Amino acid sequence: MNAEKKSLTRTLVGRVVSNKMQKTVTVLVERRVKHPLYGKYIVKSNKYHAHDETDAVNEGDVVEIAASRPLSRTKTWTVTRVVETAQAI
């Protein structure tokens, strides 16, 4: 078997669409779902508020977020790592 230990916390990967709040970012997570009748793939999306302790994440960055205890009314996720930084134009 694989020697790696599987994480029990739920993780998602998405793009940061807003970092205007203090220590909070809004992450847009998109997933592709097959339509049950027509078979066409549809892009469904959800937005999550995630805690960013260092305030180092910028808009356009791709980040991984993990479920945590409720930190506020809407914030139950934390940023665990930056997968890809946004390219400056």
VMD Tcl script that builds the backbone (N, CA, C; Angstrom):
set m [mol new atoms 267]
animate dup $m
set s [atomselect $m all]
$s set {name element resname resid chain x y z} {
  {N N MET 1 A 0.827 -1.192 0.000}
  {CA C MET 1 A 0.000 0.000 0.000}
  {C C MET 1 A 0.862 1.242 0.000}
  {N N ASN 2 A 0.226 2.351 -0.247}
  {CA C ASN 2 A 0.921 3.625 -0.292}
  {C C ASN 2 A 1.275 4.071 1.117}
  {N N ALA 3 A 2.491 4.564 1.302}
  {CA C ALA 3 A 2.957 4.962 2.631}
  {C C ALA 3 A 2.442 6.331 3.038}
  {N N GLU 4 A 1.909 7.103 2.049}
  {CA C GLU 4 A 1.399 8.429 2.378}
  {C C GLU 4 A 0.147 8.323 3.222}
  {N N LYS 5 A -0.006 9.278 4.133}
  {CA C LYS 5 A -1.191 9.316 4.976}
  {C C LYS 5 A -2.223 10.218 4.309}
  {N N LYS 6 A -3.434 9.704 4.127}
  {CA C LYS 6 A -4.472 10.476 3.461}
  {C C LYS 6 A -5.080 11.473 4.445}
  {N N SER 7 A -5.233 12.715 3.984}
  {CA C SER 7 A -5.792 13.760 4.820}
  {C C SER 7 A -7.294 13.572 4.957}
  {N N LEU 8 A -7.800 13.773 6.158}
  {CA C LEU 8 A -9.228 13.625 6.400}
  {C C LEU 8 A -9.975 14.939 6.213}
  {N N THR 9 A -9.255 16.065 6.167}
  {CA C THR 9 A -9.920 17.347 5.983}
  {C C THR 9 A -10.260 17.549 4.513}
  {N N ARG 10 A -11.403 18.166 4.254}
  {CA C ARG 10 A -11.854 18.408 2.889}
  {C C ARG 10 A -11.074 19.570 2.303}
  {N N THR 11 A -10.529 19.396 1.109}
  {CA C THR 11 A -9.772 20.452 0.451}
  {C C THR 11 A -10.353 20.711 -0.930}
  {N N LEU 12 A -10.263 21.974 -1.353}
  {CA C LEU 12 A -10.713 22.402 -2.668}
  {C C LEU 12 A -9.652 23.302 -3.277}
  {N N VAL 13 A -9.640 23.393 -4.601}
  {CA C VAL 13 A -8.715 24.278 -5.309}
  {C C VAL 13 A -9.533 25.258 -6.126}
  {N N GLY 14 A -9.212 26.548 -5.987}
  {CA C GLY 14 A -9.963 27.562 -6.719}
  {C C GLY 14 A -9.161 28.824 -6.921}
  {N N ARG 15 A -9.775 29.776 -7.611}
  {CA C ARG 15 A -9.128 31.039 -7.950}
  {C C ARG 15 A -9.644 32.146 -7.041}
  {N N VAL 16 A -8.714 32.992 -6.570}
  {CA C VAL 16 A -9.077 34.115 -5.697}
  {C C VAL 16 A -9.693 35.213 -6.555}
  {N N VAL 17 A -10.924 35.617 -6.210}
  {CA C VAL 17 A -11.596 36.666 -6.971}
  {C C VAL 17 A -11.668 37.972 -6.198}
  {N N SER 18 A -11.426 37.946 -4.875}
  {CA C SER 18 A -11.439 39.172 -4.084}
  {C C SER 18 A -10.547 39.005 -2.873}
  {N N ASN 19 A -9.741 40.043 -2.601}
  {CA C ASN 19 A -8.922 40.057 -1.385}
  {C C ASN 19 A -9.042 41.406 -0.680}
  {N N LYS 20 A -10.189 42.032 -0.803}
  {CA C LYS 20 A -10.378 43.371 -0.257}
  {C C LYS 20 A -10.631 43.383 1.246}
  {N N MET 21 A -10.991 42.239 1.812}
  {CA C MET 21 A -11.229 42.165 3.254}
  {C C MET 21 A -9.916 41.905 3.985}
  {N N GLN 22 A -9.915 42.172 5.279}
  {CA C GLN 22 A -8.718 41.921 6.077}
  {C C GLN 22 A -8.671 40.455 6.463}
  {N N LYS 23 A -7.567 39.785 6.103}
  {CA C LYS 23 A -7.312 38.379 6.424}
  {C C LYS 23 A -8.371 37.431 5.868}
  {N N THR 24 A -9.086 37.862 4.829}
  {CA C THR 24 A -10.108 37.027 4.205}
  {C C THR 24 A -10.026 37.181 2.692}
  {N N VAL 25 A -10.138 36.053 1.988}
  {CA C VAL 25 A -10.186 36.075 0.527}
  {C C VAL 25 A -11.433 35.329 0.081}
  {N N THR 26 A -11.953 35.717 -1.084}
  {CA C THR 26 A -13.076 35.009 -1.691}
  {C C THR 26 A -12.516 34.119 -2.785}
  {N N VAL 27 A -12.815 32.821 -2.706}
  {CA C VAL 27 A -12.263 31.836 -3.639}
  {C C VAL 27 A -13.401 31.258 -4.468}
  {N N LEU 28 A -13.241 31.290 -5.795}
  {CA C LEU 28 A -14.216 30.735 -6.721}
  {C C LEU 28 A -13.755 29.333 -7.112}
  {N N VAL 29 A -14.559 28.330 -6.759}
  {CA C VAL 29 A -14.246 26.935 -7.071}
  {C C VAL 29 A -15.181 26.473 -8.170}
  {N N GLU 30 A -14.602 26.047 -9.290}
  {CA C GLU 30 A -15.394 25.568 -10.416}
  {C C GLU 30 A -15.230 24.059 -10.553}
  {N N ARG 31 A -16.342 23.379 -10.891}
  {CA C ARG 31 A -16.287 21.945 -11.108}
  {C C ARG 31 A -17.127 21.600 -12.321}
  {N N ARG 32 A -16.709 20.566 -13.045}
  {CA C ARG 32 A -17.424 20.137 -14.240}
  {C C ARG 32 A -18.316 18.959 -13.896}
  {N N VAL 33 A -19.626 19.096 -14.227}
  {CA C VAL 33 A -20.613 18.076 -13.908}
  {C C VAL 33 A -21.303 17.648 -15.201}
  {N N LYS 34 A -21.484 16.364 -15.354}
  {CA C LYS 34 A -22.164 15.855 -16.538}
  {C C LYS 34 A -23.677 15.954 -16.331}
  {N N HIS 35 A -24.381 16.511 -17.325}
  {CA C HIS 35 A -25.830 16.636 -17.245}
  {C C HIS 35 A -26.458 15.233 -17.265}
  {N N PRO 36 A -27.408 14.959 -16.351}
  {CA C PRO 36 A -27.928 13.591 -16.245}
  {C C PRO 36 A -28.692 13.100 -17.478}
  {N N LEU 37 A -29.349 14.003 -18.191}
  {CA C LEU 37 A -30.145 13.579 -19.350}
  {C C LEU 37 A -29.392 13.748 -20.671}
  {N N TYR 38 A -28.774 14.917 -20.859}
  {CA C TYR 38 A -28.174 15.227 -22.156}
  {C C TYR 38 A -26.706 14.860 -22.264}
  {N N GLY 39 A -26.037 14.622 -21.143}
  {CA C GLY 39 A -24.651 14.179 -21.191}
  {C C GLY 39 A -23.646 15.283 -21.421}
  {N N LYS 40 A -24.107 16.527 -21.571}
  {CA C LYS 40 A -23.194 17.643 -21.785}
  {C C LYS 40 A -22.562 18.045 -20.450}
  {N N TYR 41 A -21.296 18.447 -20.490}
  {CA C TYR 41 A -20.612 18.873 -19.277}
  {C C TYR 41 A -20.904 20.344 -18.993}
  {N N ILE 42 A -21.318 20.627 -17.773}
  {CA C ILE 42 A -21.678 21.973 -17.343}
  {C C ILE 42 A -20.688 22.402 -16.275}
  {N N VAL 43 A -20.277 23.671 -16.307}
  {CA C VAL 43 A -19.385 24.198 -15.286}
  {C C VAL 43 A -20.231 24.811 -14.176}
  {N N LYS 44 A -20.142 24.226 -12.988}
  {CA C LYS 44 A -20.840 24.768 -11.823}
  {C C LYS 44 A -19.800 25.404 -10.930}
  {N N SER 45 A -20.195 26.477 -10.236}
  {CA C SER 45 A -19.218 27.187 -9.419}
  {C C SER 45 A -19.817 27.570 -8.072}
  {N N ASN 46 A -18.955 27.652 -7.072}
  {CA C ASN 46 A -19.322 28.115 -5.736}
  {C C ASN 46 A -18.251 29.067 -5.249}
  {N N LYS 47 A -18.659 30.049 -4.441}
  {CA C LYS 47 A -17.704 30.976 -3.839}
  {C C LYS 47 A -17.602 30.680 -2.350}
  {N N TYR 48 A -16.380 30.683 -1.847}
  {CA C TYR 48 A -16.137 30.429 -0.434}
  {C C TYR 48 A -15.284 31.553 0.137}
  {N N HIS 49 A -15.562 31.949 1.372}
  {CA C HIS 49 A -14.691 32.871 2.089}
  {C C HIS 49 A -13.676 32.041 2.849}
  {N N ALA 50 A -12.400 32.382 2.683}
  {CA C ALA 50 A -11.330 31.615 3.323}
  {C C ALA 50 A -10.430 32.556 4.117}
  {N N HIS 51 A -9.917 32.040 5.235}
  {CA C HIS 51 A -9.056 32.814 6.119}
  {C C HIS 51 A -7.632 32.795 5.579}
  {N N ASP 52 A -7.026 33.981 5.447}
  {CA C ASP 52 A -5.638 34.127 4.989}
  {C C ASP 52 A -4.901 34.921 6.047}
  {N N GLU 53 A -4.202 34.231 6.925}
  {CA C GLU 53 A -3.571 34.872 8.081}
  {C C GLU 53 A -2.517 35.891 7.676}
  {N N THR 54 A -1.740 35.597 6.629}
  {CA C THR 54 A -0.628 36.475 6.258}
  {C C THR 54 A -1.052 37.618 5.344}
  {N N ASP 55 A -2.250 37.571 4.775}
  {CA C ASP 55 A -2.728 38.570 3.823}
  {C C ASP 55 A -1.813 38.689 2.606}
  {N N ALA 56 A -1.204 37.563 2.201}
  {CA C ALA 56 A -0.239 37.572 1.103}
  {C C ALA 56 A -0.846 37.116 -0.221}
  {N N VAL 57 A -2.070 36.642 -0.214}
  {CA C VAL 57 A -2.699 36.120 -1.424}
  {C C VAL 57 A -3.343 37.265 -2.198}
  {N N ASN 58 A -3.125 37.287 -3.517}
  {CA C ASN 58 A -3.664 38.340 -4.373}
  {C C ASN 58 A -4.746 37.790 -5.294}
  {N N GLU 59 A -5.485 38.695 -5.933}
  {CA C GLU 59 A -6.504 38.296 -6.891}
  {C C GLU 59 A -5.866 37.570 -8.067}
  {N N GLY 60 A -6.528 36.520 -8.519}
  {CA C GLY 60 A -6.025 35.741 -9.647}
  {C C GLY 60 A -5.174 34.557 -9.250}
  {N N ASP 61 A -4.732 34.488 -7.999}
  {CA C ASP 61 A -3.938 33.350 -7.540}
  {C C ASP 61 A -4.814 32.108 -7.443}
  {N N VAL 62 A -4.230 30.964 -7.758}
  {CA C VAL 62 A -4.912 29.691 -7.561}
  {C C VAL 62 A -4.447 29.146 -6.220}
  {N N VAL 63 A -5.400 28.891 -5.320}
  {CA C VAL 63 A -5.056 28.471 -3.958}
  {C C VAL 63 A -5.797 27.192 -3.599}
  {N N GLU 64 A -5.252 26.503 -2.605}
  {CA C GLU 64 A -5.920 25.345 -2.028}
  {C C GLU 64 A -6.489 25.761 -0.684}
  {N N ILE 65 A -7.764 25.446 -0.451}
  {CA C ILE 65 A -8.398 25.791 0.815}
  {C C ILE 65 A -8.831 24.507 1.510}
  {N N ALA 66 A -8.801 24.532 2.834}
  {CA C ALA 66 A -9.187 23.372 3.628}
  {C C ALA 66 A -10.285 23.766 4.598}
  {N N ALA 67 A -11.198 22.854 4.849}
  {CA C ALA 67 A -12.292 23.104 5.780}
  {C C ALA 67 A -11.737 23.239 7.195}
  {N N SER 68 A -12.328 24.148 7.965}
  {CA C SER 68 A -11.894 24.355 9.347}
  {C C SER 68 A -13.114 24.670 10.186}
  {N N ARG 69 A -12.885 24.976 11.435}
  {CA C ARG 69 A -13.989 25.350 12.310}
  {C C ARG 69 A -14.520 26.701 11.858}
  {N N PRO 70 A -15.745 27.040 12.195}
  {CA C PRO 70 A -16.279 28.344 11.793}
  {C C PRO 70 A -15.496 29.488 12.429}
  {N N LEU 71 A -14.965 30.375 11.581}
  {CA C LEU 71 A -14.197 31.525 12.059}
  {C C LEU 71 A -15.066 32.777 12.104}
  {N N SER 72 A -16.128 32.812 11.321}
  {CA C SER 72 A -17.106 33.894 11.359}
  {C C SER 72 A -18.405 33.341 10.784}
  {N N ARG 73 A -19.355 34.224 10.504}
  {CA C ARG 73 A -20.647 33.756 10.015}
  {C C ARG 73 A -20.530 33.068 8.654}
  {N N THR 74 A -19.652 33.573 7.791}
  {CA C THR 74 A -19.523 33.008 6.443}
  {C C THR 74 A -18.196 32.315 6.197}
  {N N LYS 75 A -17.279 32.370 7.138}
  {CA C LYS 75 A -15.914 31.896 6.894}
  {C C LYS 75 A -15.645 30.592 7.634}
  {N N THR 76 A -15.595 29.482 6.878}
  {CA C THR 76 A -15.300 28.177 7.472}
  {C C THR 76 A -14.174 27.457 6.741}
  {N N TRP 77 A -13.387 28.189 5.968}
  {CA C TRP 77 A -12.271 27.617 5.215}
  {C C TRP 77 A -11.002 28.410 5.515}
  {N N THR 78 A -9.836 27.764 5.362}
  {CA C THR 78 A -8.552 28.449 5.510}
  {C C THR 78 A -7.693 28.151 4.284}
  {N N VAL 79 A -6.881 29.112 3.895}
  {CA C VAL 79 A -5.962 28.930 2.776}
  {C C VAL 79 A -4.783 28.106 3.273}
  {N N THR 80 A -4.539 26.955 2.625}
  {CA C THR 80 A -3.428 26.099 3.052}
  {C C THR 80 A -2.170 26.335 2.229}
  {N N ARG 81 A -2.333 26.568 0.914}
  {CA C ARG 81 A -1.147 26.821 0.087}
  {C C ARG 81 A -1.555 27.532 -1.188}
  {N N VAL 82 A -0.575 28.213 -1.775}
  {CA C VAL 82 A -0.771 28.869 -3.066}
  {C C VAL 82 A -0.276 27.912 -4.134}
  {N N VAL 83 A -1.177 27.458 -5.008}
  {CA C VAL 83 A -0.820 26.516 -6.051}
  {C C VAL 83 A -0.109 27.246 -7.190}
  {N N GLU 84 A -0.652 28.414 -7.582}
  {CA C GLU 84 A -0.095 29.171 -8.711}
  {C C GLU 84 A -0.363 30.647 -8.475}
  {N N THR 85 A 0.649 31.476 -8.685}
  {CA C THR 85 A 0.462 32.909 -8.518}
  {C C THR 85 A -0.022 33.520 -9.828}
  {N N ALA 86 A -0.761 34.619 -9.724}
  {CA C ALA 86 A -1.288 35.291 -10.909}
  {C C ALA 86 A -0.164 35.978 -11.650}
  {N N GLN 87 A -0.250 35.982 -12.970}
  {CA C GLN 87 A 0.756 36.641 -13.786}
  {C C GLN 87 A 0.423 38.117 -13.896}
  {N N ALA 88 A 1.428 38.962 -13.660}
  {CA C ALA 88 A 1.243 40.400 -13.767}
  {C C ALA 88 A 1.263 40.800 -15.238}
  {N N ILE 89 A 0.347 41.680 -15.598}
  {CA C ILE 89 A 0.266 42.113 -17.003}
  {C C ILE 89 A 0.957 43.453 -17.163}
}
mol reanalyze $m
mol bondsrecalc $m
mol representation Tube
mol addrep $m
